[in-house]
Amino acid sequence: MKTSLFGPLLFGTLFALANCGGGSSGTGGSGVTTFGTITAFGSVFVNGVEFSTSGATIVLDDNPATESNLRVGMVVTVSGSRSGSSGSATRIEVDDAVKGFVEAKLDANHWTVMGQTVLVDDQTRFENNVQPGVGDFAEVHGLVVASGTISGSFIEKKNASFPPFEVKGLVKNHNDAAKTFDIGALTVNYNSATIRDMPNPAGNAWNGLLVEAKGNTCATTPVCGTLTASKVEPNGPQMREAAEFEIEGFVTSLTSTSDFVVGNQRVVTTGSTRFEGGIASDIAVGVKLEVEGVLAGGVLTASKVEFRDSIKIEADIDTVGASSLTLRGLPGITVTVNSLTQFEGSVSGLNNLVAGDHVRIRGRASGSNTVIATEVEKRSPDARVELQGPIQSITGASPNQIVTILGVAVNTTGVVFEDVNRVTFFAQAMVGTLVKARGSLSGTTVTWSEMELED
């Protein structure tokens, strides 16, 4: 085992000084570092900001690259400047999640790659629309959801094996005597690896850390089993100080709803933190957030917390299947669950729920009218119905506009708009705006009574 001369504090300080020097890069804005998923091009869009790439250094697999090498769904760290929703990048570094063989496909939504469960849905992008099969070598981009689980956002099939193998995830079962640890179902042997910017391995100091391991040798193929690592280092932005820092990711651990970890970044909130798409009590392990604020001493003090799993539904169950349910009065919406869905209210799974049960659901959209649930809570019987999601369309004329959310046409005739009048609401509302509608169920029909802007 070889240890780098640069400790994490020195490395993070140098990185912060290089990227947050307060200067501008052509936008007149302040220095910013943002970690998140590419959502569009025409420049590069990350975390709602359009970054110009003119003159930017782009790094992919530790090699120089161009914007043409980037793809929607790739996770990147962008350094540069920002003013509002526009910015100018000085450096873009791609942060892939797994490189290795597809070991299994339990179903269409659960793959195993290098011992990691990769969640695949209709938001996952594939290079040239080609899906790798079992035994194929694949490069997976996405965010770590939990130990051994990655939400796949971009996947590319490779026509041949391209070592080094690579995996990122949360360390468990660290054994410094044996020089091994586990990431998901994969064992990593780091006996001959270069260790960069990691804490002293004595004891169990590595357990729970988000790391990246690379190596050229697996025990067997296509099921790797054990990766002989050539390098082990922390994953994600390694910074201690930044006047403006943004990170997208899943909550991986939680001390309290005001002190939690997103990916590898500790976050604290204060009384002045602004929440969008949810409230502080909605924060839980597995919830996807975008957080921005000031980074000091390695801790991100949030000025804003935005819930990316912004779908909220409260209604009665209509039907229950093996891995999904539908809801009365909300025709067309299908709610799916997976191994990461948390169940509350004295239920442990869909097998404890029946038609007529009143539930509260939080999740994320997967297509126009499908929701992947992160939490399902059984509630006391109630006629109350709530539907929160982004507007898909607005049709009709005042005072009878129809607002479509997750395929549900909400008739706003007679609806009361919270904090604003009808004219102001529809002046601000547009396709993509997050809104919440409330109503009551009678039989199979919802009468809508209230609506409000949520972001």
C-alpha positions in Angstrom: 0.0 0.0 0.0 1.4 3.4 -1.0 0.2 6.6 0.5 0.0 10.0 -1.2 2.1 12.8 0.2 -0.9 15.2 -0.1 -3.4 14.9 2.8 -7.1 15.6 2.4 -6.9 19.0 4.1 -4.1 20.3 2.0 -5.6 18.9 -1.2 -9.0 20.4 -0.4 -7.5 23.8 0.4 -5.5 24.0 -2.8 -8.6 22.9 -4.8 -10.7 25.5 -3.1 -8.2 28.3 -3.7 -7.9 27.3 -7.3 -11.6 27.3 -7.9 -13.1 29.9 -5.6 -10.8 32.8 -5.9 -13.7 35.3 -6.2 -12.8 36.3 -9.8 -15.1 36.0 -12.8 -14.7 34.1 -15.9 -16.6 36.2 -18.3 -20.1 36.4 -16.7 -19.3 39.0 -14.0 -20.6 36.5 -11.4 -19.0 35.1 -8.3 -16.9 32.0 -8.1 -18.8 28.7 -7.8 -18.3 25.0 -7.7 -21.2 22.7 -8.6 -21.5 19.0 -8.5 -24.4 17.4 -10.3 -25.9 15.7 -13.4 -25.8 17.2 -16.9 -29.4 17.8 -18.0 -29.0 19.6 -21.3 -26.7 21.2 -23.8 -26.3 24.5 -25.7 -23.4 25.1 -23.3 -23.8 22.7 -20.4 -26.7 22.7 -17.9 -26.0 21.5 -14.4 -28.2 22.1 -11.4 -30.4 24.5 -13.3 -27.4 26.7 -14.4 -26.3 27.1 -18.0 -22.5 27.1 -18.0 -20.7 28.4 -21.1 -17.8 26.0 -21.9 -15.8 28.4 -24.0 -12.2 28.1 -22.9 -13.1 25.5 -20.3 -10.8 22.6 -19.5 -12.8 19.3 -19.8 -11.5 16.1 -18.2 -12.9 12.7 -18.9 -11.2 9.5 -17.6 -8.3 11.7 -16.5 -7.7 12.7 -20.1 -8.4 16.0 -21.9 -11.8 16.1 -23.7 -14.2 18.4 -25.4 -17.9 19.2 -25.0 -18.7 16.7 -27.8 -17.5 14.0 -25.4 -20.1 14.9 -22.8 -23.6 13.4 -22.5 -26.8 14.1 -20.7 -26.8 12.0 -17.6 -23.1 12.3 -16.9 -22.2 13.5 -13.4 -19.7 16.3 -13.4 -17.9 18.8 -11.1 -18.0 22.3 -12.7 -15.7 25.1 -11.5 -16.1 28.6 -12.7 -18.4 31.6 -12.1 -22.1 32.2 -11.9 -24.6 35.0 -12.1 -28.1 33.9 -11.6 -29.0 31.0 -13.9 -26.0 31.6 -16.2 -22.3 30.9 -15.7 -19.0 30.3 -17.3 -17.0 27.1 -16.6 -13.3 27.1 -16.3 -13.1 23.3 -15.6 -15.5 20.4 -16.0 -14.5 17.0 -14.7 -16.6 13.9 -15.4 -17.2 11.6 -12.4 -18.4 8.2 -13.6 -19.7 5.6 -11.1 -18.9 2.1 -12.3 -16.8 0.5 -15.1 -17.1 -3.3 -15.3 -19.1 -6.2 -16.5 -22.9 -6.4 -16.3 -23.1 -9.3 -13.9 -26.9 -9.8 -13.8 -30.3 -8.2 -14.6 -32.7 -9.1 -11.9 -35.4 -7.2 -13.9 -35.6 -4.2 -16.2 -35.0 -1.8 -13.4 -32.3 -3.6 -11.3 -29.0 -4.4 -12.8 -25.8 -5.7 -11.1 -22.5 -4.1 -12.3 -19.3 -4.8 -10.4 -21.3 -5.9 -7.4 -23.4 -2.7 -7.4 -27.1 -2.5 -7.9 -27.7 0.0 -10.7 -31.3 1.4 -10.8 -32.5 1.8 -14.4 -35.7 3.6 -15.5 -37.0 5.6 -18.4 -34.9 8.6 -17.4 -31.7 6.6 -17.9 -29.9 7.5 -21.1 -27.9 5.0 -23.2 -25.2 5.7 -25.7 -26.7 5.3 -29.2 -29.7 3.8 -27.5 -27.8 0.5 -27.0 -28.3 -1.3 -23.7 -25.5 -3.6 -22.6 -26.4 -7.2 -21.8 -25.2 -9.6 -19.1 -21.5 -10.2 -19.7 -21.0 -6.9 -21.6 -18.5 -4.3 -20.3 -20.3 -1.1 -19.4 -19.6 2.4 -18.1 -22.2 3.7 -15.7 -22.7 7.3 -14.7 -25.0 8.2 -11.8 -25.3 9.2 -8.2 -24.8 6.9 -5.2 -28.2 6.3 -3.5 -27.1 4.1 -0.7 -24.5 1.4 0.1 -24.1 -0.6 -3.0 -26.8 1.2 -5.0 -26.4 3.7 -7.8 -29.1 5.6 -9.7 -28.0 5.1 -13.3 -28.4 8.3 -15.4 -26.1 7.4 -18.4 -24.9 4.0 -19.5 -22.5 3.1 -22.3 -21.8 -0.4 -23.6 -18.1 -0.9 -24.4 -17.2 -3.2 -27.2 -14.3 -4.6 -25.3 -13.0 -4.6 -21.8 -11.3 -1.3 -20.9 -9.5 -1.6 -17.6 -9.0 -0.1 -15.2 -12.2 -1.4 -13.6 -13.7 1.3 -11.4 -16.3 1.6 -8.7 -17.5 4.3 -6.4 -19.6 3.8 -3.3 -19.9 3.7 0.5 -17.2 1.7 2.3 -18.4 -1.1 4.7 -16.6 -4.0 6.5 -13.3 -2.3 6.4 -10.5 -4.6 7.6 -7.1 -2.8 7.7 -5.3 -6.0 8.8 -6.5 -7.8 5.6 -6.3 -4.5 3.6 -9.9 -5.1 2.3 -13.3 -3.4 2.4 -16.6 -3.9 0.6 -18.6 -1.6 -1.7 -22.0 -3.3 -2.2 -21.3 -7.0 -3.0 -17.8 -6.2 -4.3 -14.7 -6.8 -2.1 -11.8 -4.4 -2.7 -8.3 -5.5 -1.8 -6.0 -2.4 -1.5 -2.8 -4.1 -0.3 -0.8 -2.8 -3.3 -2.9 0.3 -4.0 -1.9 4.0 -3.9 -4.0 5.6 -1.2 -4.7 9.2 -1.9 -6.3 11.7 0.5 -7.8 9.1 2.8 -7.9 9.1 6.6 -5.5 6.8 8.5 -6.9 3.3 7.8 -6.3 2.1 11.3 -9.5 0.8 12.9 -12.8 1.4 11.1 -12.2 5.0 10.1 -13.1 4.3 6.4 -16.5 2.8 7.1 -19.2 5.0 5.7 -16.9 7.1 3.5 -17.8 7.6 -0.2 -14.7 6.4 -2.2 -13.6 5.5 -5.6 -11.5 2.4 -6.3 -9.7 1.5 -9.5 -7.8 -1.6 -10.6 -6.9 -3.8 -13.5 -7.6 -7.2 -12.0 -10.8 -8.8 -10.9 -11.0 -12.3 -9.4 -13.3 -13.7 -12.1 -15.5 -12.5 -14.9 -18.1 -11.5 -15.5 -18.8 -11.6 -11.7 -15.8 -9.7 -10.3 -16.1 -10.7 -6.7 -12.8 -9.1 -5.6 -11.2 -6.1 -7.2 -7.4 -5.8 -6.7 -7.2 -2.0 -6.5 -4.4 0.1 -7.9 -5.8 3.3 -6.4 -8.3 4.3 -3.7 -9.4 7.9 -3.0 -12.4 9.9 -1.8 -15.1 10.5 -4.4 -16.8 13.7 -5.3 -15.5 17.3 -4.8 -12.8 17.4 -2.2 -13.1 21.0 -0.9 -12.9 22.6 2.5 -13.8 26.2 1.7 -16.0 27.8 -1.0 -18.0 31.0 -0.9 -20.6 29.4 -3.3 -20.9 25.6 -3.5 -23.7 23.4 -4.9 -24.2 19.7 -4.8 -26.8 17.3 -6.1 -27.2 13.9 -4.6 -29.0 11.5 -2.3 -29.0 11.8 1.5 -26.7 8.9 2.6 -26.7 9.4 6.3 -28.7 11.5 8.8 -28.0 12.9 12.3 -31.0 15.1 12.2 -33.0 17.0 9.6 -30.7 19.9 10.1 -27.5 17.9 10.0 -27.1 15.3 7.3 -24.8 14.0 4.5 -25.5 14.3 0.7 -23.2 11.9 -1.1 -20.0 12.6 0.8 -20.8 16.2 1.8 -21.9 17.1 5.3 -24.8 19.7 5.2 -26.2 21.8 8.0 -29.3 24.0 7.8 -30.3 27.1 9.8 -33.4 29.1 10.4 -32.7 31.1 7.3 -32.4 28.1 5.0 -34.9 28.2 2.2 -36.7 24.9 1.3 -38.2 24.3 -2.1 -40.4 21.3 -3.1 -40.6 20.1 0.5 -40.0 21.0 4.2 -37.2 20.1 6.6 -39.1 17.2 8.1 -39.2 15.5 4.6 -35.4 15.0 4.7 -34.6 11.3 5.1 -31.9 8.8 3.9 -32.5 8.1 0.2 -34.2 11.5 -0.6 -32.6 13.3 -3.5 -31.6 16.9 -2.9 -29.9 19.9 -4.5 -28.2 22.0 -1.8 -26.4 25.3 -2.2 -24.6 27.5 0.3 -21.3 28.4 1.8 -18.7 25.7 2.4 -16.4 26.3 5.5 -14.3 23.8 7.3 -15.6 21.1 5.1 -19.3 21.7 6.2 -21.9 23.1 3.7 -24.2 25.6 5.5 -27.2 25.5 3.2 -28.9 28.7 2.0 -31.3 26.6 -0.1 -32.4 23.0 -0.1 -34.4 21.9 -3.1 -36.1 18.5 -3.2 -35.4 16.7 -6.4 -37.9 14.0 -5.4 -40.5 16.7 -5.6 -43.6 14.5 -6.3 -46.0 14.3 -3.4 -49.3 12.5 -3.5 -52.0 11.9 -0.8 -54.9 9.7 -1.8 -56.7 6.4 -1.4 -55.3 3.3 -3.1 -57.3 2.0 -6.0 -55.3 -1.2 -6.9 -52.2 -2.9 -5.5 -49.8 -5.0 -7.7 -46.6 -6.8 -7.0 -44.5 -3.7 -7.3 -46.9 -0.9 -8.0 -50.2 0.8 -7.0 -52.8 3.1 -8.5 -54.8 5.8 -6.8 -58.5 6.7 -6.7 -59.4 9.9 -8.4 -56.0 10.2 -10.1 -56.5 8.2 -13.2 -53.4 7.1 -15.1 -50.8 7.6 -12.4 -48.8 4.5 -11.5 -46.7 4.5 -8.4 -43.8 1.9 -8.4 -41.7 0.8 -5.5 -38.3 -0.8 -5.3 -35.9 -2.1 -2.6 -35.1 1.5 -1.5 -38.7 2.6 -1.0 -39.3 3.3 2.7 -42.6 2.3 4.2 -44.1 4.1 7.2 -47.3 3.9 9.3 -47.0 0.3 10.5 -46.5 -1.2 7.0 -43.4 -2.9 5.7 -44.3 -3.3 2.0 -47.1 -3.3 -0.6 -48.2 -6.7 0.8 -49.5 -4.8 3.9 -51.6 -2.4 1.8 -55.0 -2.9 0.2 -57.5 -1.0 -1.9 -59.1 1.8 0.1 -56.1 2.5 2.3 -55.2 6.2 2.6 -51.5 6.8 1.8 -49.1 9.7 1.5 -46.3 9.2 -1.1 -43.1 11.0 -1.9 -41.1 10.2 -5.0 -39.8 11.3 -8.4 -41.4 11.4 -11.8 -40.4 8.6 -14.2 -42.1 9.5 -17.4 -45.3 11.5 -17.8 -47.5 9.7 -15.3 -45.3 7.2 -13.5 -43.8 7.9 -10.0 -40.9 6.0 -8.4 -41.7 6.2 -4.7 -39.0 6.9 -2.1 -41.5 6.8 0.7 -45.0 5.3 1.2 -46.8 6.1 4.4 -50.2 4.6 5.5 -52.4 7.2 7.0 -55.8 7.3 8.8 -58.8 7.2 6.5 -59.5 10.6 4.9 -61.2 12.0 1.8 -58.3 14.5 1.4 -56.4 14.4 -1.9 -53.1 16.2 -2.7 -51.1 16.2 -5.9 -47.8 18.0 -6.1 -45.7 17.9 -9.3 -44.5 20.0 -12.2 -47.1 21.5 -14.6 -47.3 19.5 -17.9 -49.7 21.8 -19.6 -52.2 24.6 -19.1 -55.3 24.8 -21.3 -58.6 26.7 -21.3 -59.4 30.3 -20.5 -59.9 32.1 -17.2 -61.6 31.2 -14.9 -61.7 27.6 -16.1 -58.1 26.8 -16.8 -57.1 23.1 -16.7 -53.7 22.4 -15.2 -52.3 18.9 -16.0 -50.0 17.3 -13.4 -48.7 13.8 -14.0 -51.3 13.3 -16.6 -54.2 14.3 -14.2 -56.3 17.2 -15.5 -57.0 19.5 -12.6 -60.0 21.7 -13.3 -59.4 25.0 -11.5 -62.9 26.3 -11.8 -63.7 27.5 -8.3 -60.2 26.8 -7.0 -58.7 29.1 -4.3 -55.1 30.1 -5.0 -52.9 30.4 -1.9 -51.2 33.8 -1.4 -52.0 35.1 -4.9 -55.1 35.6 -7.0 -55.9 33.7 -10.2 -54.4 36.2 -12.5 -51.1 36.3 -10.6 -50.9 32.6 -10.3 -51.3 32.0 -14.1 -48.9 34.8 -14.8 -46.2 33.0 -12.8 -47.2 29.4 -13.6 -45.8 27.7 -16.8 -44.8 24.3 -18.0 -42.3 22.9 -15.5 -43.4 25.0 -12.5 -43.9 23.0 -9.4 -47.4 23.3 -8.0 -49.6 21.6 -5.4 -53.4 20.9 -5.8 -55.7 19.9 -3.0 -59.2 18.5 -3.1 -61.5 15.9 -1.7 -62.6 12.5 -3.0 -66.2 11.5 -3.5 -66.5 8.0 -5.0 -63.9 8.0 -7.8 -64.0 11.8 -8.5 -61.9 14.5 -7.0 -63.3 18.0 -6.5 -60.3 20.4 -6.5 -60.5 23.3 -4.0 -57.0 24.8 -3.6 -53.8 25.3 -5.6 -50.4 26.9 -4.8 -47.0 27.5 -6.3 -44.3 25.4 -4.7 -41.1 27.0 -6.1 
